[in-house]
Amino acid sequence: MGQKLYPRATVKKIVKAHSNCSISKNADVMIFLDYMLFMQNLVKEASIEAKKGGERGITARSVKKVTADSLAKFKG
Amino acid sequence: MARESRPLDATPRAASADPISNFRRSLIQTPGSQRRPLGLSASGRKIAPPTATPHARAAFRTIDSRRAAIFTPHRARRKSVREARDSPRDLLLGLGRVLAKKTEPIVTSSSSPGDTPNTSRSDDDSHETTLGPLHMSYDDDDEADLPKRPRLSLPIDREDDSGSDDLVPHRSILLDNEDNFTMQSVEMPRRAYSEGPGGRLSMNSTRMSDFFNTNDMLHSEDFGRESGMFPPINAIEEEGTFTMADIMSPERLESDAGRRETGHESDFGIHVPVDIDDQTSFVINPEVQSSPVRQPADLDEPVYEDFAPMEDARSDSYDGGVDDGPDDFGDVGNLPDMEDEDLDNAANETTRMDTGNITETEVLTHAQRAELRAAAAARKKRINISKHGIQYPSLPPAVVKRLAQNFAKTSGAKGKITPDAMNAIMQASDWFFEQLGEDLEAYSKHAGRNTINESDVITLMRRQRHINSQTTPFALASRYLPRELLQDLRMPPPVLSKIRRKTGEEAAPEAEEDESVT
């Protein structure tokens, strides 16, 4: 990858805002790793759902349908 | 496959000449092609199998065997060639047949000078033109047997055997032999046929029961379908439902009316006039849409009133976000609850306690403020406000899109993601970070810290079942993260040691693996 994978500062800001905590130096890498896992799960489920619904690609409908499940799966 | 391919090649030859057919299967097919047009069709079907699946091939084999069993004469003295396949000694019969071909003139000569048959043949001389060639063709098949049957061989009898007995008696015998297959083959369609009306009846009954359930407003879809299927029944029973609804709960209609009047949900506002029209003419119009729209509203009264506007607000703002972009995305991030909370804070600050009756000016100012903020900052990043009142940007869409495309490719779908889907994914990721932040906050606060450590994240991932005895966090990281970030993970030694220690506490082998890996 030529460009960097993700803006670390942005992720830190996001988590900081939601948790109202400071974040240790490299925790955001792990957080982003978790986010990647989430995205993988979401996209995979959405594509399965899209195939089931006979859609061609991933659509908003399939993503919305799957979002709740994958969020629940990633509930700590 | 080689065996299968042989008879394919052999079928045209077999039709032309017998003696080539030394193999069993070719023996099987040759008479089929000779005798019956059905056999030809069977052989013609056999062309399909090599391309077909093994099951299909087996099916073809059984079909052909059935056909052969049906159409072969089954007398003991007169062994048909199709049976030859079944009994192992028929190889010998095949040889005998080949040899019998050579003795053909002898047979014909022996049969022709026969004394007793002469009278009959002389009787049949007029018919020889028609029946004669048939005899000869049958003789070709059964010449092996002909010498065994010496003087009784009356061609007329054979004709009777072959012609009359072929179909009926042999079928019955073979049915006795192969009860299962043929009987099943006969009965299968019967079952299907019998199941059909039964299922329909049951469907009718269930629909009727569903229909009565719809009095309780449970199954809206079935209701709608039924109205489409059987208008008159519907008419009767919907009248019943309406009266029931009116009697049982007049409040529902009132609530509907109230909802229409307020019309705080744009979606429902659109649908409402349709419903009003339908209440008078609903019986006539079998509209599928109208009933589900109206009934869940009746169903979930207490829950739905709270729930629906939230969803609608989200979806509306969401769809609006697609169109307008930044202005509405400020609303997307700010869930209605959050706005209310912020409003509550503001109200508490100003010591106005009635949160429900906040003046609209404040709402407007607040919303306007948010919009202004969003509009101001939306050029670069959308800014949302978290539960704690802290602004935060959402992830840049390019990053999310790249991630999603990569994962979509790996999950088998095309890498293309529509902008709508992209917005949905952005929404999901916002929610994900919100949830994750709250969880991490809970973990760190529980540990008595005010800082989110990597151990918190690892705990979270363990609870998400992403880290277990099989997979270490480092393995996950090395699988998903690029080298640079891995190096960031690796570079500071204390961080790694933390990971190791964490895993070492839980499971010893993991730590060993980690050490070996690193």
Interface residues (C-beta under 8 A of the other chain):
Chain A: M1 K4 L5 Y6 P7 T10 V11 K13 I14 V15 K16 A17 H18 S19 N20 C21 S22 I23 S24 K25 N26 A27 V29 M30 I31 F32 L33 D34 Y35 M36 L37 F38 M39 Q40 L42 V43 K44 A46 S47 I48 A50 K51 R56 G57 I58 T59 A60 S62 V63 K64 T67 S70 L71 K73 F74 K75 G76
Chain B: K381 I385 S386 K387 H388 I390 Q391 Y392 P393 S394 L395 P396 V399 V400 L403 A404 F407 A408 T410 S411 G412 A413 K414 K416 I417 T418 D420 A421 N423 A424 I425 Q427 A428 S429 W431 F432 F433 E434 Q435 L436 G437 E438 D439 L440 E441 A442 Y443 S444 K445 R449 N450 T451 I452 N453 E454 D456 V457 I458 T459 L460 M461 R463 Q464 H466 P473 L476 A477 Y480 L481 P482 E484 L485 D488 L489 P492 V495
